[in-house]
């Protein structure tokens, strides 16, 4: 497999993977999914990029909106809609993990907006040099 060509600036990337999918809303399984997205984000950050997860942005607002359960009205008002609004401002999406309707939707939106889609961290181009980026 050929390595991707280096990029000249850090990429702003959404890490998209399963959150609820396949968990039956089991908190331990959801936590494991979040840990996988957080670990992917850390690897991308250490590679010089600026990763984020929709969950990191949405979950505090969902709590502030008064959500009492995953999938309630406040949760659904914010969780995926926030990522949909965010995507057109990003450089791309890094798809990780297994089956996920939500993550697949983020990939589809990225493609519709002509954004890069990377399947796995290894597919993300390395940063050529930092030139003052830290």
Secondary structure, DSSP 8 states (H G I E B T S, - for coil): ------BSS--EEEEE--SSTTTTT-HHHHHHHHHHHHHHHHHHHHTT-EEE-HHHHHHHHHHHTT--STTSHHHHHHHHHHHHHHHTTSSEEEE-SS--HHHHHHHHHHHHTT-EEEESGGGS--BS--TT--
